[in-house]
């Protein structure tokens, strides 16, 4: 749209799939943007494309790069585009040459949250984390490959708390494909002691767990649990084929990955195989509900914002395109809704479950959790339902997460025997514990 103009011009008319996040080159000759190639598939690999403002032609630059890209920015000479990419549990900084299309990995494996390249491209300023390091700002000498920490906002906290790192392992999953697993041991870990295990299945489902700081990775180890999080089929960062494998197969390869990873974890010398629980959010919540009807391996489950009945979810979600793609159509013309709906396996339910949901969740409507809770209660299965009335698909970090974590610790303590929760959740709801 020219300034003062009346009609906008669609510069990506030739591509029916998603295009967005445009960034003008400093010289004004190009617009870089992210693009999909498959219409209707929201988790299609983000490619980098450029639109030439003189020839009015667009070209995809990163077709040969089999990882999804994000956070595009230009070099000052308009010859290169810097970007982040999910890659095997990390999100390093890369750059691509506009003319040759050659891609260079600028940083080593880091979970970068934001970055800025300086004008001469000799220094990169970035913020990154790891499981055992809270975010800080660093400068990075590109030629010498040396990081220098600039801020120390979290030093006091890190000096006071036994923040644990993640150990990594690979487990043969579905179809013999290795699954990347991160394991965090409890704070104050003792080598010859056995600890309860909690596995955490990620949502998305097309995303990746990373070696990055997250409350879950320290709250539960801080209460005596081994925590394991991993990237099953459907995750990004391991190639397009791996990501696409979950579509039309929600309860297939991922379930097999979950079980094989759990079987490998229970063999670790410090894991108590008789005290294992599982938790998950969004698709991870779906997987908890799926596990409920498929296995008795876990002593308890925690399902957050999870899908329970696929057919009714299709008719209520604001991401209708997502369900229609991942299940190959609508409920009346695809058998996958019935095949992979946890609600159809209620006769097998028996595992105690904590359920948490936001009443304003339009992605996975909170009625999914109401249906699940009602079913568990009707079957006489111990279950607890917490509804955050002002939250959507993600609980409020400040107002809701204290109750979120505390309720998990209560539930896990009850069934897995870790440390007691610091507060009484019912008193938390009443705002009585901080007076």
Rosetta blueprint (number, residue, H / E / L):
1 X L
2 X L
3 X L
4 X L
5 X L
6 X L
7 X L
8 X L
9 X L
10 X L
11 X L
12 X L
13 X L
14 X L
15 X L
16 X L
17 X L
18 X L
19 X E
20 X E
21 X E
22 X E
23 X E
24 X E
25 X L
26 X L
27 X L
28 X L
29 X L
30 X E
31 X E
32 X E
33 X E
34 X E
35 X E
36 X L
37 X L
38 X L
39 X L
40 X L
41 X L
42 X L
43 X L
44 X L
45 X L
46 X L
47 X E
48 X E
49 X E
50 X E
51 X E
52 X E
53 X L
54 X L
55 X L
56 X L
57 X L
58 X E
59 X E
60 X E
61 X L
62 X L
63 X L
64 X L
65 X L
66 X L
67 X L
68 X L
69 X E
70 X E
71 X E
72 X E
73 X E
74 X E
75 X L
76 X L
77 X L
78 X L
79 X L
80 X E
81 X E
82 X E
83 X E
84 X E
85 X E
86 X L
87 X E
88 X L
89 X L
90 X E
91 X E
92 X L
93 X E
94 X E
95 X E
96 X E
97 X E
98 X L
99 X L
100 X L
101 X L
102 X L
103 X E
104 X E
105 X E
106 X L
107 X L
108 X L
109 X L
110 X L
111 X E
112 X E
113 X E
114 X E
115 X E
116 X E
117 X E
118 X L
119 X L
120 X L
121 X L
122 X L
123 X E
124 X E
125 X E
126 X E
127 X E
128 X E
129 X E
130 X E
131 X L
132 X L
133 X E
134 X E
135 X E
136 X E
137 X E
138 X E
139 X E
140 X E
141 X E
142 X L
143 X L
144 X L
145 X L
146 X E
147 X E
148 X E
149 X E
150 X L
151 X L
152 X L
153 X L
154 X L
155 X H
156 X H
157 X H
158 X H
159 X H
160 X H
161 X L
162 X L
163 X L
164 X L
165 X L
166 X E
167 X E
168 X E
169 X E
170 X E
171 X E
172 X E
173 X L
174 X H
175 X H
176 X H
177 X L
178 X E
179 X E
180 X E
181 X E
182 X E
183 X E
184 X E
185 X L
186 X L
187 X L
188 X L
189 X L
190 X L
191 X L
192 X L
193 X L
194 X L
195 X E
196 X E
197 X E
198 X E
199 X E
200 X E
201 X E
202 X L
203 X L
204 X L
205 X L
206 X L
207 X L
208 X L
209 X L
210 X L
211 X L
212 X L
213 X L
214 X L
215 X L
216 X H
217 X H
218 X H
219 X H
220 X L
221 X H
222 X H
223 X H
224 X L
225 X E
226 X E
227 X E
228 X E
229 X E
230 X E
231 X E
232 X L
233 X L
234 X L
235 X L
236 X L
237 X L
238 X L
239 X L
240 X H
241 X H
242 X H
243 X H
244 X H
245 X L
246 X L
247 X L
248 X L
249 X L
250 X L
251 X L
252 X L
253 X H
254 X H
255 X H
256 X H
257 X H
258 X H
259 X H
260 X H
261 X H
262 X H
263 X H
264 X H
265 X H
266 X L
267 X L
268 X L
269 X L
270 X L
271 X E
272 X E
273 X E
274 X E
275 X E
276 X E
277 X E
278 X E
279 X E
280 X E
281 X E
282 X L
283 X H
284 X H
285 X H
286 X H
287 X H
288 X H
289 X H
290 X H
291 X H
292 X H
293 X H
294 X H
295 X L
296 X L
297 X L
298 X L
299 X L
300 X E
301 X E
302 X E
303 X E
304 X E
305 X L
306 X L
307 X L
308 X L
309 X L
310 X H
311 X H
312 X H
313 X H
314 X H
315 X L
316 X L
317 X L
318 X L
319 X L
320 X H
321 X H
322 X H
323 X H
324 X H
325 X H
326 X H
327 X L
328 X L
329 X L
330 X L
331 X L
332 X L
333 X L
334 X L
335 X L
336 X H
337 X H
338 X H
339 X H
340 X L
341 X L
342 X H
343 X H
344 X H
345 X H
346 X H
347 X H
348 X H
349 X L
350 X L
351 X L
352 X E
353 X E
354 X E
355 X E
356 X E
357 X E
358 X E
359 X L
360 X L
361 X L
362 X L
363 X L
364 X L
365 X L
366 X L
367 X H
368 X H
369 X H
370 X H
371 X H
372 X H
373 X H
374 X H
375 X H
376 X H
377 X H
378 X H
379 X L
380 X L
381 X L
382 X L
383 X E
384 X E
385 X E
386 X E
387 X E
388 X E
389 X L
390 X L
391 X L
392 X L
393 X L
394 X L
395 X L
396 X L
397 X L
398 X L
399 X L
400 X L
401 X H
402 X H
403 X H
404 X H
405 X H
406 X H
407 X H
408 X H
409 X H
410 X H
411 X H
412 X H
413 X H
414 X H
415 X H
416 X H
417 X L
418 X L
419 X L
420 X L
421 X L
422 X L
423 X L
424 X L
425 X H
426 X H
427 X H
428 X H
429 X H
430 X L
431 X L
432 X L
433 X L
434 X L
435 X L
